[in-house]
Amino acid sequence: MNLLDFDWIALAEFSALGLLAGGLQALIALGFVLIYKGTGAINFAMGEFMMLGAYFFYTANVMWGVPMVLALLLALAAVAACAALIEKTILRPLSGQPVISVLMATIGLASALGGGVNAIWGGGKNYEMPSFLPRTPLHIGEVFIPGQVLWSFVLAAIIIITFTLYFRYSTTGISMRAAASDPTTAYVLGIDVRATQRLTWIFAGVVGAVAGIIVASITSLSPAIGGAALGVLAVIILGGLDSIAGAIVAGLIVGLLESLTAGYLGGKVRDIVPYVTVLVILLIRPYGLFGTRQIERL
């Protein structure tokens, strides 16, 4: 094929859309990474945090008529309160138990939260979310980028950068990193490990709520948006379960691969390629691109 006949505009558009969509996947992956770094377990209720945030926002803004900014703050506060309550009543009693116990608890929690949403808002209904993000598209030459995709990336990037700086430079963030790395030593040094773990769940809930509101505003509001979190498992495995940088890089990689394969090979192939890529990478780096390598003595 003559290179001059190749549709470079389509390639540029697919690549741009993939990278921008990867920013949202990195944001969802951040919620998983926060919980894993803090507790050593994967939170399978992350999708339900996304769902709760979207439904709380819809209820406040559309059903109660609360202004959008205030509705957003109320939704984030509600999900943060739910996350703190869950940590205190369900997960704290499991402290010291095998990681599989916490993992199974998050699976049960996901089912309970999903059932609660279906009972309150109706599982078979799709609601149209208000325009949370600007819809004005961006034209770069002949490349067309939808406004919501662009601004979802910008918002995700701001949140990820904020959390990265917070964990690196704030006193509380350093304490959370110390407690996640070595809880026993952190406790001896006077760090309130329980408080840091509770804050970890609150942060993960807030991140999930923002991601859920973004996803629902781009598509529609239904319990199905929780499934977007499970689709990010390839991202967190590829980047490394305990690495924020890995979540960012892997999110961009997976987003790019999904967009290119969907554009050139079709939607069915799109769901396969990221996991094939993950398998290949894990054969070379079992802990992901940026995951912490753990050495166990036998």
TORTI-463721 format. One line per 5 residues: number of its first residue (from 1); their letters; for each residue x, y, z of N, C-alpha, C, O. Coordinates in steps of 0.2 Angstrom, whole numbers. Each point is the difference from the previous one (the first is absolute). Example, Ala and Ser with C-alpha at 12.3 -4.5 7.8 and 13.67 -1.06 7.14 Angstrom:
BEGIN
1 = as = 66/-28/39/-4/6/0/4/6/0/5/-1/3  -7/6/-7/4/6/1/-4/5/3/3/6/1 .
//
This chain:
BEGIN
1 = mnlld = 4/-6/0/-4/6/0/4/6/0/5/1/4  -6/4/-8/3/6/-1/-1/4/7/-6/2/2  12/1/1/-1/4/6/-4/6/-1/-3/3/4  3/0/-10/-3/6/-2/-8/-1/0/-4/4/1  2/-11/-2/-7/-1/0/-3/-2/7/-6/0/1 .
6 = fdwia = 11/-1/4/-2/-1/6/-4/5/4/2/6/-1  -7/-7/4/-4/5/4/3/2/6/-2/-3/5  7/8/-5/3/2/6/-4/4/4/1/0/6  -6/3/-8/-5/4/4/-4/-5/4/-1/2/6  -1/-7/-8/-4/-5/4/5/-3/5/-2/-1/6 .
11 = laefs = 8/0/-7/5/-3/5/1/5/5/0/-2/6  1/9/-8/1/5/5/-6/0/5/0/1/6  -6/-1/-9/-7/1/4/0/-6/4/-2/1/6  3/-7/-8/-1/-6/4/5/0/6/-2/-2/6  8/4/-8/5/1/6/-1/5/5/0/-1/6 .
16 = algll = -3/7/-8/-1/5/4/-6/-2/5/0/1/6  -5/-4/-9/-6/-2/4/2/-6/5/-3/0/5  7/-4/-7/2/-6/4/4/3/6/-1/-2/6  6/6/-7/4/3/5/-5/4/5/1/0/6  -5/4/-9/-5/4/5/-4/-5/4/-1/2/6 .
21 = agglq = -2/-7/-9/-4/-5/3/4/-3/5/-2/-2/6  9/1/-7/4/-4/5/1/4/6/1/-3/5  -2/10/-5/1/4/6/-6/-2/5/1/0/6  -7/-1/-9/-6/-2/5/2/-7/3/-2/-1/5  4/-3/-9/2/-7/2/5/0/6/0/-3/4 .
26 = alial = 5/8/-5/5/1/5/-3/2/6/2/-2/6  -7/7/-6/-3/2/6/-4/-5/4/1/-1/6  -4/-4/-10/-4/-5/3/5/-5/3/0/-2/6  6/1/-9/5/-4/2/3/2/7/2/-3/4  -2/10/-4/3/3/6/-4/-2/6/3/-1/6 .
31 = gfvli = -9/0/-6/-4/-2/5/2/-7/3/0/-1/6  1/-3/-11/2/-7/2/7/0/3/1/-3/5  4/7/-8/7/1/3/0/2/7/3/-2/4  -7/7/-3/-1/3/7/-1/-5/5/3/-1/6  -9/-3/-7/-2/-6/4/6/-5/1/1/-2/6 .
36 = ykgtg = 2/0/-12/5/-5/1/6/2/4/3/-4/4  -1/10/-5/6/3/3/-2/0/8/5/-1/4  -11/3/-2/-2/1/7/-2/-7/3/2/0/6  -4/-5/-9/-3/-6/3/3/-6/-3/0/-5/3  3/5/-9/3/-6/-3/-6/-4/-3/2/-6/-2 .
41 = ainfa = -8/9/1/-5/-4/-3/-3/4/-6/1/6/0  -4/-10/-5/-3/4/-5/-8/1/1/-3/-5/3  1/11/-4/-7/2/2/-4/-1/-6/0/4/-4  -4/-10/5/-5/-1/-6/-6/4/1/-5/-1/-4  4/5/9/-5/4/0/1/7/-3/-4/5/1 .
46 = mgefm = 10/-4/-4/1/7/-3/-5/2/-5/-2/6/0  -1/-11/-4/-5/2/-5/-6/3/4/-4/4/-3  2/-7/9/-5/2/3/1/7/3/-5/4/1  11/-2/1/1/7/2/-1/4/-6/-3/6/1  5/-8/-7/-2/5/-6/-7/0/-1/-3/6/-1 .
51 = mlgay = -1/-11/2/-7/0/-1/-3/4/6/-5/4/-2  7/-4/8/-3/4/5/1/7/-1/-5/5/1  11/-3/-3/2/7/-2/-5/3/-5/-2/6/1  1/-10/-6/-4/3/-6/-7/0/2/-4/5/-1  1/-10/5/-7/1/2/-1/5/5/-5/4/0 .
56 = ffyta = 10/-3/5/-1/6/5/0/6/-4/-4/5/2  9/-4/-7/0/6/-4/-7/2/-3/-2/5/0  0/-10/-4/-6/0/-3/-6/2/4/-4/4/-1  3/-7/7/-5/1/5/0/7/2/-5/4/0  11/-1/2/1/7/2/-1/5/-5/-4/5/1 .
61 = nvmwg = 7/-6/-7/-1/5/-5/-6/0/-4/-3/5/-1  0/-11/-1/-6/-1/-4/-6/0/4/-5/3/-1  5/-8/6/-6/-1/4/-2/5/5/-5/2/1  11/1/2/-1/5/5/1/7/-2/-2/5/4  5/-4/-10/1/6/-3/6/4/3/0/6/0 .
66 = vpmvl = 4/-9/4/6/3/3/5/2/-6/1/-4/-5  2/10/5/5/2/-5/5/-5/-1/2/-4/5  1/4/-11/5/-6/-2/6/0/5/2/-6/2  1/11/-1/6/0/4/-2/-2/7/4/-5/3  -9/7/0/-2/-2/7/-2/-7/0/1/-4/4 .
71 = allla = -4/2/-10/-2/-7/0/6/-5/-1/0/-5/3  5/7/-6/6/-4/-1/3/0/7/2/-6/2  -1/11/2/3/0/7/-4/-5/4/2/-4/4  -9/5/-4/-4/-5/4/1/-7/-2/0/-4/4  0/2/-11/1/-6/-2/7/-3/3/0/-6/2 .
76 = laava = 5/10/-3/7/-2/2/0/-1/8/3/-5/3  -7/9/1/0/-1/7/-4/-6/2/2/-3/5  -7/2/-9/-4/-6/2/3/-7/-1/0/-4/4  4/4/-10/4/-6/-1/6/-1/5/1/-5/2  2/11/0/5/0/5/-2/-3/6/3/-4/4 .
81 = acaal = -9/6/-2/-3/-2/7/-2/-7/-1/1/-4/5  -3/1/-11/-2/-7/-1/7/-4/1/0/-5/3  5/8/-6/6/-4/0/3/0/7/3/-6/2  -3/11/2/2/0/7/-4/-5/4/3/-3/4  -10/3/-5/-4/-5/4/2/-7/-2/0/-4/4 .
86 = iekti = 1/3/-11/1/-7/-2/7/-2/3/1/-6/3  4/10/-3/6/-1/3/0/-2/8/3/-5/2  -7/9/1/-1/-1/8/-4/-6/1/2/-4/5  -8/2/-8/-4/-5/2/1/-7/-3/-1/-5/3  4/5/-9/1/-6/-4/8/-2/0/1/-6/1 .
91 = lrpls = 3/11/-3/7/-2/-2/4/0/6/5/-4/1  -6/9/4/4/0/6/0/-6/4/5/-2/2  -11/-1/-1/0/-6/4/4/-6/-4/2/-5/4  0/6/-10/4/-5/-4/7/1/1/4/-4/-3  -2/9/6/7/2/1/4/-6/3/-2/-3/5 .
96 = gqpvi = 7/1/-8/4/-5/2/-2/-7/-3/4/-5/1  -9/5/-4/-3/-6/-4/4/-1/-6/3/5/-3  -3/-11/0/3/-1/-7/-3/5/-5/-6/2/1  10/0/-6/-2/5/-5/-6/-3/-4/-5/4/-2  4/-11/2/-6/-2/-4/-6/1/4/-5/1/-4 .
101 = svlma = 5/0/10/-6/2/4/-2/7/-2/-6/1/-1  10/4/1/-1/6/-2/-3/0/-8/-5/4/-1  8/-7/-3/-2/-1/-7/-7/-2/-1/-4/3/-3  3/-9/7/-7/-2/0/-5/5/3/-6/0/-3  8/3/8/-5/5/3/-1/6/-5/-6/2/-1 .
106 = tigla = 11/0/-4/-2/5/-5/-4/-3/-5/-4/4/-3  4/-10/1/-4/-3/-4/-8/0/2/-4/2/-3  4/-4/10/-7/0/3/-3/7/0/-6/1/-1  11/4/3/-2/7/0/-3/2/-7/-4/4/0  8/-6/-5/-2/3/-7/-7/-3/-1/-4/4/-3 .
111 = salgg = 2/-10/5/-7/-3/-1/-5/4/4/-5/1/-3  7/0/9/-5/4/4/-1/7/-2/-6/2/0  11/2/-2/-1/6/-3/-4/0/-6/-4/5/-1  6/-9/-4/-4/-1/-6/-7/-1/1/-4/3/-3  2/-8/8/-7/-1/1/-3/6/3/-6/1/-1 .
116 = gvnai = 9/3/6/-3/6/3/-1/5/-6/-6/3/1  10/-2/-5/-1/5/-6/-6/-2/-4/-4/4/-2  4/-11/0/-6/-2/-3/-7/1/3/-5/1/-3  5/-2/10/-6/0/4/-2/7/0/-6/2/0  11/3/1/-2/7/1/-2/4/-7/-5/3/0 .
121 = wgggk = 10/-4/-4/-1/4/-7/-3/-4/-5/-2/3/-6  2/-10/6/-3/-4/-5/6/-2/-5/3/4/-3  -2/-11/3/5/-2/-4/-1/0/-7/5/0/-4  -11/0/1/-1/-1/-7/-1/7/-3/-2/0/-6  3/5/9/-1/7/-3/7/3/-1/5/-1/3 .
126 = nyemp = -5/5/-9/6/4/-2/-2/7/1/-5/2/-3  9/2/6/-1/7/1/5/4/-4/5/-2/-1  -8/8/-2/5/4/-3/3/5/5/-4/4/3  10/-4/-3/4/4/5/1/7/-3/0/1/-6  0/4/10/1/7/-3/7/1/-3/4/-4/2 .
131 = sflpr = -3/9/-5/7/1/-4/5/2/5/1/6/2  2/-11/1/5/2/6/6/3/-3/4/4/3  -2/-6/-9/6/2/-4/-2/4/-6/-5/-2/-3  9/7/1/-1/4/-6/-1/-5/-6/4/-5/-1  -8/6/-4/-1/-4/-6/3/3/-6/1/-4/-5 .
136 = tplhi = 2/10/5/3/3/-6/6/-4/-2/5/-1/4  -5/-2/-10/5/-4/-3/6/5/-1/0/6/-1  6/-10/0/6/3/-1/2/-2/-7/1/-6/-2  1/11/-3/2/-2/-6/8/2/-1/2/6/1  2/-11/-2/7/1/-1/1/-2/-8/1/-6/-1 .
141 = gevfi = -1/11/-3/0/-2/-7/-6/-3/-2/-6/2/1  7/-8/-4/-6/-5/-1/-2/-5/5/-4/-4/-1  8/4/7/-1/-4/5/-6/2/5/1/6/2  -6/-10/-1/-5/2/4/0/-3/7/0/-6/0  0/10/5/0/-3/7/-7/2/4/0/6/0 .
146 = pgqvl = -4/-10/2/-6/2/3/2/3/7/5/-1/3  -9/7/-1/2/4/5/0/-4/7/4/1/4  -9/-6/-3/-1/-4/6/6/-4/1/2/-1/6  1/-2/-11/5/-4/0/7/4/2/4/-2/4  -4/7/-7/6/5/2/0/2/7/5/0/3 .
151 = wsfvl = -11/3/-1/0/2/7/0/-5/5/2/1/6  -5/-7/-8/1/-6/5/7/-1/1/2/-2/6  2/2/-11/8/-1/1/3/6/4/4/-2/5  -6/8/-6/3/5/4/-2/0/7/4/1/5  -10/-3/-3/-3/-1/7/4/-5/3/2/0/6 .
156 = aaiii = -1/-6/-10/3/-6/3/7/2/2/3/-2/5  1/5/-10/7/2/1/0/5/6/5/-1/4  -9/5/-3/0/5/6/0/-4/6/4/1/5  -9/-6/-4/-1/-4/6/6/-4/1/2/-1/6  1/-2/-11/5/-5/1/6/4/2/4/-2/5 .
161 = itftl = -2/8/-8/5/4/2/0/2/7/4/0/4  -10/2/-2/-2/3/7/2/-6/5/3/1/5  -6/-7/-6/2/-5/4/7/-2/1/3/-2/5  0/2/-11/8/-2/0/3/5/4/5/-2/4  -6/9/-5/4/5/4/-2/-1/8/4/1/4 .
166 = yfrys = -11/-2/-3/-2/-1/7/4/-6/3/3/1/6  -3/-6/-9/4/-6/3/7/1/1/4/-3/4  -1/7/-9/7/1/0/3/5/5/5/-1/3  -9/7/-2/2/5/4/-4/2/6/3/3/5  -9/-5/-4/-4/2/6/2/-5/6/2/-6/-1 .
171 = ttgis = -2/8/7/1/-4/6/-5/-6/0/3/-5/1  -9/6/-2/-5/-5/0/2/-5/-5/-1/-6/1  2/8/-7/2/-4/-6/6/-5/2/0/-5/-2  5/8/5/6/-3/1/-2/-6/6/3/-5/-1  -7/7/6/-2/-5/5/-4/-5/-3/1/-6/2 .
176 = mraaa = -5/7/-7/-4/-5/-4/5/-5/-4/-1/-6/0  6/9/-3/5/-4/-3/4/-5/5/1/-6/-2  0/9/7/4/-4/5/-4/-5/3/2/-6/1  -8/7/1/-5/-5/2/-1/-5/-5/-1/-6/2  0/7/-8/-1/-5/-5/6/-4/-1/0/-6/-1 .
181 = sdptt = 6/9/1/6/-4/-1/2/-5/6/2/-5/-1  -3/8/7/2/-4/6/-5/2/6/3/4/4  -9/-7/-3/-4/2/5/3/0/7/-2/4/4  5/-10/-3/3/-1/7/5/6/2/-1/3/5  6/-2/-9/4/5/1/-3/7/0/2/4/5 .
186 = ayvlg = -7/-3/-9/-3/7/0/-4/1/7/0/5/2  -3/-11/0/-4/1/7/5/1/5/-1/4/5  7/-7/-5/5/1/5/3/8/0/1/2/6  -1/0/-12/2/7/0/-6/5/1/2/6/0  -7/-8/2/-6/4/2/-5/2/-5/-4/5/1 .
191 = idvra = 4/-8/-7/-4/1/-5/-7/-4/1/1/-6/2  -6/10/-2/-7/-4/1/-2/-4/-7/-2/3/-5  4/-9/5/-1/-4/-6/-7/-1/-2/-2/0/-6  -2/0/11/-8/-1/-1/-2/6/-4/-4/0/-4  6/6/7/-2/6/-3/2/1/-8/-3/2/-4 .
196 = tqrlt = 9/-4/3/3/0/-7/-4/-5/-4/-1/2/-6  0/-8/8/-4/-4/-4/-7/2/-1/-3/-1/-6  0/4/11/-7/3/-1/0/6/-6/-4/0/-4  10/4/5/1/5/-5/1/-2/-7/-2/2/-5  5/-8/5/1/-3/-7/-6/-2/-3/-1/1/-6 .
201 = wifag = -4/-4/10/-6/-2/-3/-4/6/-2/-4/0/-5  4/5/9/-3/7/-2/2/2/-6/-4/2/-5  11/-1/4/3/2/-6/-3/-4/-6/-1/2/-6  2/-9/7/-2/-4/-6/-8/1/-2/-1/0/-5  -3/1/11/-7/1/-2/-1/6/-4/-4/1/-4 .
206 = vvgav = 8/5/6/-1/6/-3/2/0/-8/-3/2/-4  9/-6/3/3/-1/-6/-6/-4/-5/-1/2/-5  -1/-7/8/-5/-4/-3/-7/4/-2/-2/-1/-5  0/5/10/-6/4/-1/1/5/-6/-4/1/-4  10/2/4/1/5/-6/1/-4/-6/-3/2/-5 .
211 = agiiv = 6/-7/4/0/-4/-6/-7/-3/-2/-1/0/-6  -3/-2/11/-7/-2/-2/-4/6/-2/-4/-1/-5  5/7/7/-4/5/-2/2/2/-8/-4/2/-4  11/-2/3/2/1/-7/-2/-5/-4/-3/2/-6  3/-9/7/-2/-5/-4/-8/1/-2/-2/-1/-5 .
216 = asits = -2/2/11/-7/1/-1/-2/6/-4/-5/-1/-4  9/6/4/-1/6/-4/1/-1/-7/-3/3/-5  8/-7/3/2/-2/-7/-5/-5/-3/-2/1/-6  0/-6/10/-4/-5/-2/-8/2/2/-3/4/-2  1/-8/7/-6/1/4/1/-3/7/4/-4/1 .
221 = lspai = -9/6/3/0/-3/7/-4/-6/1/-6/0/-1  10/-5/3/-3/-7/1/4/-4/4/6/2/0  -8/-7/4/5/-4/3/5/-3/-4/5/-3/3  -6/3/-9/6/-3/-4/6/3/0/5/-2/-2  -5/9/4/6/4/0/5/-3/5/6/1/-1 .
226 = ggaal = -8/-5/5/5/-3/5/4/-5/-3/6/-2/2  -8/-1/-8/4/-5/-4/6/3/-3/5/-3/-2  -5/10/2/6/3/-3/6/-1/4/6/0/-2  -7/-1/9/6/-1/4/3/-7/-1/6/0/0  -10/-5/-1/3/-6/-2/4/0/-6/5/-4/-1 .
231 = gvlav = -7/8/-4/4/1/-6/7/3/1/4/-1/-5  -3/3/11/6/4/1/5/-5/3/6/2/1  -8/-8/0/5/-5/3/6/-1/-4/5/-1/3  -6/1/-9/6/-1/-5/5/6/2/6/-1/-1  -8/7/2/4/6/1/4/-1/7/6/1/0 .
236 = iilgg = -10/-3/5/4/0/7/5/-6/0/5/0/3  -7/-5/-7/5/-6/0/6/2/-4/6/-2/1  -7/5/-7/5/2/-4/5/5/3/6/-1/0  -9/6/3/4/5/3/3/-2/7/6/3/2  -9/-8/1/3/-2/7/-5/2/5/-3/6/0 .
241 = ldsia = 1/-10/4/-6/1/5/1/5/5/-4/3/3  11/-1/-2/1/5/6/4/6/-3/3/4/4  -4/-2/-10/3/5/-3/-4/5/-4/-4/-2/-4  4/8/7/-4/6/-3/2/1/-7/-4/1/-5  11/0/4/3/1/-6/-2/-6/-5/-1/2/-6 .
246 = gaiva = 1/-8/8/-2/-5/-4/-7/0/-3/-1/-2/-5  -3/5/10/-7/0/-2/-1/6/-6/-4/-1/-4  8/6/5/0/5/-5/2/-3/-7/-3/1/-5  9/-4/5/3/-2/-6/-4/-6/-3/-1/0/-6  -1/-4/10/-4/-6/-3/-7/2/-2/-2/-2/-5 .
251 = glivg = -1/7/8/-6/3/-2/1/3/-7/-5/-1/-5  10/5/3/1/2/-6/1/-5/-5/-2/0/-6  6/-5/8/2/-6/-5/-6/-3/-2/-2/-2/-6  -2/0/11/-6/-4/-1/-5/4/-4/-4/-3/-5  3/9/7/-5/5/-4/2/0/-8/-4/0/-4 .
256 = llesl = 11/1/3/2/0/-7/-1/-6/-3/-2/0/-6  3/-6/9/0/-6/-4/-8/-2/-1/-1/-2/-5  -3/4/10/-7/-1/-1/-3/4/-6/-4/-2/-4  6/8/4/-2/5/-6/2/-3/-7/-4/0/-4  11/-1/4/2/-2/-7/-3/-7/-2/-1/-1/-6 .
261 = tagyl = 1/-4/11/-3/-6/-2/-8/0/-2/-2/-3/-5  -1/8/8/-7/1/-1/-1/3/-7/-5/-1/-4  10/6/3/-1/4/-7/2/-4/-6/-3/0/-5  8/-5/6/2/-4/-6/-2/-7/0/0/-3/-5  -1/0/11/-2/-7/0/-7/-2/2/-2/-5/0 .
266 = ggkvr = -1/10/3/-7/-1/3/-1/0/7/5/-1/4  -11/2/-1/-1/0/7/1/-6/3/2/0/6  -3/-6/-9/1/-6/4/8/-1/1/1/-3/6  3/4/-10/7/0/1/2/4/6/5/-1/3  -8/7/-3/2/5/5/0/-3/7/5/2/4 .
271 = divpy = -9/-6/-2/-1/-2/7/6/-6/1/1/-1/6  2/-1/-11/5/-6/1/7/3/0/4/-3/4  -3/8/-8/7/2/-1/4/2/7/5/-2/1  -9/6/3/3/2/6/2/-5/4/6/0/4  -10/-6/-3/2/-5/4/6/-5/-3/4/-2/4 .
276 = vtvlv = -4/2/-10/5/-4/-3/7/4/1/5/-3/1  -5/10/-1/5/4/1/3/-1/7/6/0/2  -11/0/3/1/-1/7/4/-7/1/5/0/4  -7/-5/-7/3/-7/0/7/0/-2/4/-3/3  -3/7/-9/7/0/-2/4/4/4/6/-2/2 .
281 = illir = -8/7/1/4/5/5/2/-4/6/5/0/3  -10/-4/0/0/-3/6/5/-6/-1/4/-2/5  -3/-1/-11/5/-5/-1/7/3/1/5/-4/2  -4/10/-3/6/4/0/1/3/7/5/-1/3  -10/4/-1/0/4/7/-6/-2/4/-6/3/-1 .
286 = pyglf = 6/-9/5/-5/-2/3/-4/4/5/-6/-1/2  9/7/0/-3/5/5/-2/6/-4/-2/5/3  1/-6/-10/-2/6/-4/6/5/-1/5/-1/2  -7/6/-6/5/5/-3/4/3/6/6/1/0  -10/1/5/3/4/6/-2/-3/7/1/4/5 .
291 = gtrqi = -3/-10/-5/-2/-3/6/6/-1/4/5/-2/-2  -6/2/9/6/-2/4/1/-8/0/-4/-4/1  10/3/-2/2/-7/0/1/-3/7/3/3/4  -6/-8/-3/0/-3/7/4/-7/0/-2/-4/-5  6/3/9/4/-6/1/-2/-4/6/1/3/5 .
296 = erl = -3/-9/-6/-2/-4/5/5/-6/1/2/-3/-5  0/2/11/5/-6/1/-4/-6/2/-5/0/3  7/-5/-6/-3/-7/0/4/-4/5/-2/-6/1 .
//
